[in-house]
Amino acid sequence: MTPPLFSSRTLWRWTFPLVCLGLAVEVALTCTNLPLFEVLHRLFSFLPPLMWTHWTALGDSALLPLILFPWWRRRPDLLWAALLASLLAFLFSHGLKHWIDAPRPPAVLTVTVIGPRLLHGSFPSGHTTAIFTLVALLIHGLPLRASGMRWTLILMGLAVGASRIALGVHWPLDVLVGAAGGWLCALAGLAWAQRWTWGTNQGRWLPLLVLLMLAAFALFRRSEGLPGVFWSEKAFALTMLILGGRAGFQASSSPEKTLD
């Protein structure tokens, strides 16, 4: 069971979103969003575009949740928390996008864009929100006790956020707020799931059904314009399906074990 979210021993979990929000406020107050984007975008351009497109594909909200497949049988509470957190993350990200409707870098600057040339709905970064929702769910929901694993997941999330700047479709401010928002949505989803346990008991089929629908969508959808990731996305979705099936078979043929 997930430990209590609000205790003296778990105050460290608020550090990351507070740092991101603090940096976002600093960027906004000093009006350094545009020059910081130019510096980072130029710096990231020295790395292969194919690397950045694969990182950004990992933040795809239709693909990313499939990482949870291996836990569908043993940890229905984690999948239920993920479903609730994803709903909150969607409302947070898309609500602000439509309300603020901030222009993206290509609408303001002459910038090299990798993939679709998006012009509006910049704030916050949906990909960054999605990846840090998952990162915080795994860190606090499993929970992960090894600091190396926690930092690996955080660095993975930062790479997805950096890829949005490298592709030329998001500002640093979008990424910082998306990272903080995704992390906080995960904490809220975990707390909500602890209080409303329907999806862990009677409704435990619902998160699995959502995952299966996302897997089918990922396997059969057409290319969305990101170069070089089409078959990688298919392979990822198929691999997660196989791992989920394997985990379900192992759980049905062995005694219950506690997962860390």
VMD Tcl script that draws the C-alpha trace (Angstrom):
set ca {
  {0.00 0.00 0.00}
  {1.21 3.49 -0.81}
  {2.49 5.28 2.32}
  {0.73 8.44 3.59}
  {1.43 11.41 1.33}
  {1.55 14.03 4.07}
  {4.04 13.27 6.83}
  {7.35 14.57 8.12}
  {9.11 11.64 6.43}
  {7.75 12.42 2.98}
  {8.34 16.16 2.75}
  {11.17 15.52 0.26}
  {8.59 14.60 -2.40}
  {7.54 18.23 -2.67}
  {11.06 19.45 -3.45}
  {11.03 18.75 -7.18}
  {7.77 20.55 -8.08}
  {8.65 23.49 -5.83}
  {12.06 23.84 -7.52}
  {10.40 23.73 -10.96}
  {7.81 26.33 -9.97}
  {10.51 28.52 -8.44}
  {12.53 28.39 -11.64}
  {9.39 29.12 -13.67}
  {8.67 32.21 -11.59}
  {12.29 33.33 -12.01}
  {12.11 32.89 -15.79}
  {8.80 34.77 -15.98}
  {9.86 37.68 -13.75}
  {13.22 38.17 -15.48}
  {11.70 37.86 -18.99}
  {14.32 35.28 -19.95}
  {11.94 32.74 -21.50}
  {12.77 33.69 -25.10}
  {16.57 34.10 -24.78}
  {16.77 30.91 -22.72}
  {14.87 29.04 -25.42}
  {17.25 30.33 -28.09}
  {20.30 29.21 -26.11}
  {18.90 25.76 -25.29}
  {17.48 25.15 -28.76}
  {20.83 26.02 -30.34}
  {22.69 23.83 -27.83}
  {20.37 20.85 -28.33}
  {20.69 21.13 -32.12}
  {24.17 19.61 -31.88}
  {22.60 16.26 -30.94}
  {20.89 13.96 -33.48}
  {17.26 14.88 -34.27}
  {16.34 11.18 -34.16}
  {17.35 11.06 -30.51}
  {15.06 13.97 -29.67}
  {12.09 12.57 -31.61}
  {12.34 9.30 -29.69}
  {12.53 11.11 -26.36}
  {9.53 13.23 -27.21}
  {7.59 10.13 -28.35}
  {8.06 8.73 -24.85}
  {5.98 11.63 -23.53}
  {3.07 10.78 -25.83}
  {0.02 10.46 -23.53}
  {-1.33 7.62 -25.70}
  {1.91 5.63 -25.46}
  {3.39 6.48 -22.07}
  {0.79 4.77 -19.82}
  {1.62 1.41 -21.43}
  {4.70 1.31 -19.17}
  {2.26 0.37 -16.38}
  {1.18 -2.90 -18.06}
  {3.55 -5.12 -16.02}
  {1.75 -4.06 -12.80}
  {-1.86 -4.54 -13.91}
  {-2.35 -7.80 -11.99}
  {-0.35 -7.29 -8.81}
  {-0.88 -3.56 -8.30}
  {-4.42 -2.56 -9.33}
  {-4.17 0.31 -6.83}
  {-1.26 1.78 -8.82}
  {-3.17 1.55 -12.09}
  {-6.24 3.13 -10.49}
  {-4.12 5.99 -9.12}
  {-2.57 6.38 -12.58}
  {-6.00 6.66 -14.20}
  {-7.12 9.34 -11.73}
  {-3.81 11.20 -12.00}
  {-4.00 11.09 -15.81}
  {-7.47 12.64 -15.70}
  {-6.15 15.45 -13.50}
  {-3.09 15.91 -15.74}
  {-5.30 16.11 -18.84}
  {-7.52 18.76 -17.23}
  {-4.48 20.69 -16.04}
  {-2.60 20.62 -19.34}
  {-5.42 21.05 -21.83}
  {-7.37 23.41 -19.62}
  {-4.45 25.84 -19.44}
  {-3.64 25.37 -23.13}
  {-7.12 26.45 -24.21}
  {-7.46 29.17 -21.59}
  {-4.08 30.85 -22.15}
  {-3.52 29.81 -25.80}
  {0.10 31.00 -25.74}
  {1.99 31.15 -29.05}
  {4.66 28.52 -29.58}
  {8.23 29.41 -30.61}
  {7.61 29.03 -34.40}
  {4.86 31.66 -34.16}
  {7.31 34.16 -32.64}
  {10.77 33.24 -33.96}
  {12.40 31.89 -37.07}
  {13.22 28.49 -35.65}
  {14.04 25.06 -37.01}
  {11.21 22.68 -36.14}
  {11.53 18.91 -36.13}
  {8.17 17.32 -36.89}
  {4.81 19.13 -37.10}
  {5.05 22.92 -37.05}
  {2.75 23.79 -34.13}
  {1.91 27.44 -33.54}
  {-0.56 27.72 -30.66}
  {-1.42 26.13 -27.30}
  {2.09 26.24 -25.94}
  {1.56 26.56 -22.18}
  {2.14 24.14 -20.49}
  {3.95 21.29 -22.22}
  {1.58 18.32 -22.39}
  {4.37 15.82 -23.05}
  {6.31 17.05 -20.01}
  {3.15 16.96 -17.88}
  {2.50 13.37 -18.96}
  {6.02 12.07 -18.36}
  {6.31 13.60 -14.89}
  {2.88 12.29 -13.94}
  {4.22 8.81 -14.65}
  {7.62 9.49 -13.04}
  {6.04 10.66 -9.78}
  {3.54 7.77 -9.83}
  {6.33 5.22 -10.06}
  {8.57 6.95 -7.52}
  {5.85 7.47 -4.90}
  {3.33 4.80 -5.84}
  {5.52 1.69 -5.96}
  {7.35 3.25 -3.98}
  {10.95 3.23 -5.22}
  {13.46 3.18 -2.38}
  {16.64 3.12 -4.46}
  {17.84 6.67 -5.08}
  {19.49 5.56 -8.31}
  {16.15 4.45 -9.76}
  {14.44 7.66 -8.66}
  {17.08 9.83 -10.29}
  {17.02 7.72 -13.45}
  {13.28 8.36 -13.80}
  {13.67 12.08 -13.10}
  {16.44 12.36 -15.70}
  {14.23 10.50 -18.17}
  {11.49 13.05 -17.55}
  {13.90 15.93 -17.98}
  {15.07 14.45 -21.30}
  {11.47 14.39 -22.55}
  {11.03 18.01 -21.46}
  {14.29 19.02 -23.14}
  {13.16 17.30 -26.33}
  {10.18 19.67 -26.58}
  {12.61 22.60 -26.67}
  {14.95 20.77 -29.06}
  {12.07 20.11 -31.48}
  {11.24 23.82 -31.37}
  {7.66 23.54 -30.13}
  {7.84 24.62 -26.46}
  {9.38 27.33 -24.29}
  {11.39 26.56 -21.13}
  {8.53 28.02 -19.08}
  {6.13 25.47 -20.62}
  {8.44 22.63 -19.65}
  {9.02 23.79 -16.07}
  {5.32 24.28 -15.33}
  {4.46 21.01 -17.10}
  {6.98 19.11 -14.96}
  {5.66 20.59 -11.72}
  {2.04 20.12 -12.78}
  {2.52 16.48 -13.77}
  {4.28 15.66 -10.49}
  {1.54 17.32 -8.42}
  {-1.19 15.59 -10.43}
  {0.46 12.25 -9.62}
  {0.49 13.03 -5.88}
  {-3.15 14.12 -6.08}
  {-4.05 10.94 -7.98}
  {-2.35 8.75 -5.37}
  {-4.16 10.55 -2.55}
  {-7.49 10.33 -4.41}
  {-7.03 6.60 -5.05}
  {-6.37 5.98 -1.35}
  {-9.70 7.57 -0.47}
  {-11.80 6.26 -3.35}
  {-10.87 2.59 -3.81}
  {-13.57 1.57 -6.30}
  {-11.02 1.11 -9.09}
  {-8.95 -1.17 -6.89}
  {-11.84 -3.51 -6.08}
  {-15.09 -3.65 -8.07}
  {-13.79 -1.46 -10.88}
  {-10.29 -2.90 -11.22}
  {-11.15 -3.87 -14.81}
  {-11.45 -0.20 -15.86}
  {-7.73 0.81 -15.76}
  {-6.85 -2.42 -17.62}
  {-9.48 -1.71 -20.26}
  {-8.06 1.81 -20.74}
  {-4.56 0.38 -21.16}
  {-5.77 -2.15 -23.72}
  {-7.54 0.61 -25.67}
  {-4.41 2.76 -25.64}
  {-2.31 -0.19 -26.78}
  {-4.69 -0.84 -29.69}
  {-4.61 2.83 -30.60}
  {-0.80 2.93 -30.47}
  {-0.50 -0.21 -32.61}
  {-2.92 0.84 -35.35}
  {-2.72 4.63 -35.54}
  {-1.02 6.35 -38.43}
  {2.15 8.40 -38.23}
  {1.75 11.75 -36.46}
  {4.65 13.37 -38.29}
  {7.58 12.76 -35.95}
  {10.39 11.43 -38.15}
  {11.84 8.03 -37.37}
  {9.56 6.93 -34.52}
  {6.67 5.14 -36.26}
  {7.97 1.59 -35.97}
  {9.64 2.26 -32.62}
  {6.24 3.22 -31.18}
  {4.68 0.01 -32.53}
  {7.51 -2.08 -31.08}
  {7.19 -0.34 -27.71}
  {3.41 -0.92 -27.53}
  {3.79 -4.57 -28.50}
  {6.59 -5.10 -25.97}
  {4.49 -3.63 -23.16}
  {1.56 -5.87 -24.13}
  {3.81 -8.92 -24.01}
  {5.27 -7.91 -20.63}
  {1.76 -7.31 -19.30}
  {0.62 -10.73 -20.46}
  {3.71 -12.35 -18.95}
  {3.16 -10.55 -15.64}
  {-0.47 -11.67 -15.56}
  {0.51 -15.29 -16.23}
  {3.19 -15.24 -13.53}
  {0.80 -13.68 -11.01}
  {-1.84 -16.35 -11.66}
  {0.66 -19.20 -11.29}
  {2.61 -18.02 -8.21}
  {1.82 -16.73 -4.68}
  {1.29 -13.01 -4.20}
  {4.47 -11.01 -3.61}
  {4.92 -7.43 -2.51}
  {6.50 -5.23 -5.18}
  {8.82 -2.37 -4.34}
}
mol new
graphics top color blue
foreach p $ca { graphics top sphere $p radius 0.5 }
foreach p [lrange $ca 0 end-1] q [lrange $ca 1 end] { graphics top cylinder $p $q radius 0.2 }
display resetview
